[in-house]
Structures are given as C-alpha cells and as structure tokens.
Amino acid sequence: MIKKILKFGGTSVGTIERIQHVANIIQKEHLLGNQVIAVVSAMSGRTNELSNISKKISEKFNKREFDVLLSSGEQVTSALLAGALIELKINAKSWMNWQIPILTEGEHSNARIVNINIKKINDFLKDEKGVAIIPGFQGISKNGDITTIGRGGSDATAVAVAKLFNADACEIYTDVDGVFSTDPNKIPVAKKIDKI
C-alpha cells in the first residue's frame, strides 16, 4: 500500500462526464489498496467566469472577497468528485481548505502554503479507508481569511500536500501527453520534453 496524491486540472474535471472518468481513475487506485488524496482545480473556465462576474460588480473588487469568490470553483469540484466516488461505493469525503486547515501567508491572490494539518485526513485514510478530496489553489490565513495561491496554484497545492503528507507519489493529470516547452493548446509548435 502506498500513499498517492492525484491532482486533476480544470480540463480533467471540466464536465460531469470527465469528473466521472476521474472517479474511475481514483477507484482503480483505491481498489489496488493505495491511500489516495485527490487535489482538484475548478472546472475548466469556472475561475475566469467568476473573475468576470466580479468585474461586473466593480473593476476594483475587494481582494479578500475576490479570494472567497474564486475559491468556490474548487469547492464545487471537490463536492462533485466526492459524490461521484460515493456513487461508486467508495468512502470519499471533500475537505474545504479551512476544515483541514491549509495554512497560508502572504497577500490575497498570491498567498503561499506554509503548513497543512495532516492528522484528520491521515486518520480518515487509515481508519476509514477513505479517499480524501482537497481543493487546490487555496488556503486560510492566520487571521481566518480564505486566500488563493495564484493561477496554477492547484499544482503547487498538490506538491505541498505530497511533501507534508509524506506521499510516495504525486501524479498531476492534465489534458496533454507530457511536459511541453509551452502550452501546446495555445502554441501548436510546442515541443514535448522527454527528460527534465
């Protein structure tokens, strides 16, 4: 039995069908006897949608409230994925950043993870043989404010979770076939990098 962190980006969880596909990937790992913590992004396009909505309120939307708004995308995905796993008869539970907590410091929209309380989730993995779902991209400050880590922060969350939970593996799922010199969805001549 090994502990795996599986991170799924926005395109991987962009539709209900894709969330169900992700649930099947996690189910396979779980049935192999692995302890699984899934870190998820917001569904594809959701963060941009929320950001655009905030601009309709104000071009200078309050930074604290902006983090509260943007973090809701990952929370939705967490609950949907947990629900999909429960439908597959897997004991799954979503954990919001403040429930764990994922402690951050720094300014809103650009915070960094400084610590994560691992006890509750480790107990859930061990004692209840569950799968934990964690929202990426966010945490909570020492003042109790929700903070975001900046765009692409779900990958950073997955790596921090892997380190702090002493995971055996951290697998980042994406919609491309490897690591490229740039985003191949935007730059067609991007080159795949064989070794880093």
C-alpha positions in Angstrom: 0.0 0.0 0.0 1.3 3.4 -1.0 0.0 6.9 -0.5 -0.7 8.8 -3.7 -1.6 12.4 -4.4 -3.5 12.6 -7.6 -4.0 16.1 -9.0 -6.7 16.8 -11.6 -6.7 20.1 -13.5 -9.6 22.1 -14.9 -9.9 20.3 -18.2 -9.8 16.9 -16.4 -12.8 17.9 -14.3 -14.4 20.2 -16.9 -17.7 18.3 -17.3 -19.7 15.8 -15.3 -18.6 13.0 -17.7 -14.9 14.0 -17.0 -15.5 14.1 -13.3 -16.9 10.6 -13.5 -13.9 9.5 -15.5 -11.6 10.9 -12.8 -13.7 9.0 -10.2 -13.0 5.8 -12.2 -9.2 6.6 -12.2 -9.3 7.1 -8.4 -11.4 4.0 -7.9 -8.7 1.9 -9.6 -6.0 3.3 -7.4 -8.2 2.7 -4.3 -9.0 -0.8 -5.2 -5.3 -1.5 -5.5 -5.1 -0.7 -1.8 -3.5 2.7 -2.2 -4.3 5.6 0.0 -5.5 8.4 -2.2 -5.7 12.1 -1.7 -7.1 13.9 -4.8 -6.3 17.6 -5.3 -8.7 19.3 -7.8 -8.9 22.5 -9.7 -12.1 24.3 -10.6 -14.0 23.0 -13.7 -12.5 24.4 -16.9 -13.4 28.1 -17.4 -15.0 28.5 -14.0 -12.3 30.7 -12.5 -12.4 33.0 -15.5 -16.2 33.1 -15.3 -16.1 34.0 -11.6 -13.5 36.7 -12.2 -15.6 38.2 -15.0 -18.6 38.3 -12.7 -16.7 40.2 -10.1 -15.8 42.8 -12.7 -19.5 43.4 -13.3 -19.7 44.5 -9.6 -16.5 46.5 -9.6 -13.3 46.8 -11.6 -11.6 47.2 -8.1 -13.4 44.2 -6.5 -12.2 43.8 -2.9 -9.2 41.4 -2.8 -10.4 39.5 0.3 -13.8 38.9 -1.3 -12.2 38.1 -4.6 -10.4 35.2 -3.0 -13.6 34.0 -1.4 -15.3 34.1 -4.8 -12.6 32.4 -6.8 -12.0 29.6 -4.2 -15.6 28.5 -4.7 -14.8 26.8 -8.0 -12.5 24.2 -6.5 -15.0 23.6 -3.7 -17.7 22.8 -6.2 -15.4 20.3 -8.0 -14.4 18.7 -4.6 -18.0 18.0 -3.7 -18.9 16.7 -7.2 -16.0 14.4 -7.3 -16.7 13.1 -3.7 -20.3 12.5 -4.8 -19.1 10.6 -7.9 -16.9 8.4 -5.8 -19.7 7.7 -3.2 -21.8 6.7 -6.2 -19.1 4.1 -7.0 -19.4 2.8 -3.3 -16.1 4.4 -2.2 -16.0 6.1 1.1 -15.0 9.6 -0.1 -15.1 13.0 1.6 -14.4 16.5 0.4 -12.4 18.8 2.7 -12.5 22.5 2.4 -9.3 24.4 3.0 -10.4 25.7 6.3 -11.5 22.3 7.6 -8.0 20.8 7.2 -6.7 23.6 7.5 -4.3 24.6 4.7 -2.4 27.4 6.3 -1.1 30.2 4.1 0.7 33.5 4.4 1.1 36.4 2.1 -1.3 38.7 0.3 -4.6 37.8 -1.2 -4.5 36.2 -4.7 -0.8 35.5 -4.2 -0.5 33.5 -0.9 1.7 30.5 -0.3 1.2 27.4 1.7 3.2 27.3 4.9 1.6 24.2 6.6 -1.2 21.7 6.4 -2.7 19.8 9.3 -2.4 16.2 8.2 -3.9 14.4 11.2 -7.6 14.4 10.3 -7.0 13.3 6.7 -4.4 10.7 7.6 -6.9 9.2 10.2 -9.6 9.2 7.6 -7.3 7.4 5.1 -6.1 4.8 7.6 -9.1 4.2 9.9 -12.0 4.7 7.4 -10.2 3.5 4.3 -11.5 6.7 2.6 -10.4 8.8 -0.3 -9.9 12.5 0.6 -10.7 15.3 -1.9 -8.9 18.6 -1.4 -9.5 21.8 -3.3 -6.3 23.2 -4.9 -5.3 26.8 -5.2 -6.4 28.0 -1.8 -5.9 28.0 1.9 -6.6 30.1 5.0 -4.6 32.8 6.6 -3.7 33.1 10.3 -6.5 35.7 10.5 -9.0 33.1 9.2 -9.4 34.7 5.7 -9.6 32.5 2.7 -6.6 33.0 0.4 -5.7 31.9 -3.1 -2.3 30.9 -4.3 -2.5 32.4 -7.7 -3.3 30.9 -11.1 -1.9 27.4 -11.5 -1.9 27.1 -7.7 -3.5 23.7 -7.7 -0.3 22.1 -8.9 1.5 23.9 -6.1 -1.1 22.6 -3.7 -0.6 19.0 -4.9 3.2 19.2 -4.4 2.8 20.8 -0.9 0.3 18.0 0.0 2.7 15.3 -1.3 5.5 16.8 0.8 3.6 17.4 4.0 1.7 14.0 3.9 5.0 12.2 3.1 3.4 10.7 0.0 5.0 8.0 -2.1 3.9 9.6 -5.4 2.4 12.8 -6.7 0.7 12.4 -10.1 -0.5 15.5 -11.9 -3.1 14.7 -14.6 -3.6 17.1 -17.5 -5.0 17.2 -21.0 -1.6 16.9 -22.7 0.7 14.0 -23.2 3.6 15.2 -21.2 5.7 18.3 -20.3 6.0 20.7 -23.2 8.1 23.8 -23.8 4.9 25.9 -23.7 1.1 25.3 -23.8 0.5 23.1 -26.9 -3.1 24.1 -26.8 -2.1 27.7 -27.5 1.2 27.3 -29.3 1.0 24.4 -31.9 4.8 24.2 -32.4 5.4 23.4 -28.7 7.9 20.7 -28.2 7.5 17.7 -25.9 10.3 17.4 -23.4 11.4 13.8 -22.9 13.6 14.3 -19.8 13.8 17.0 -17.2 
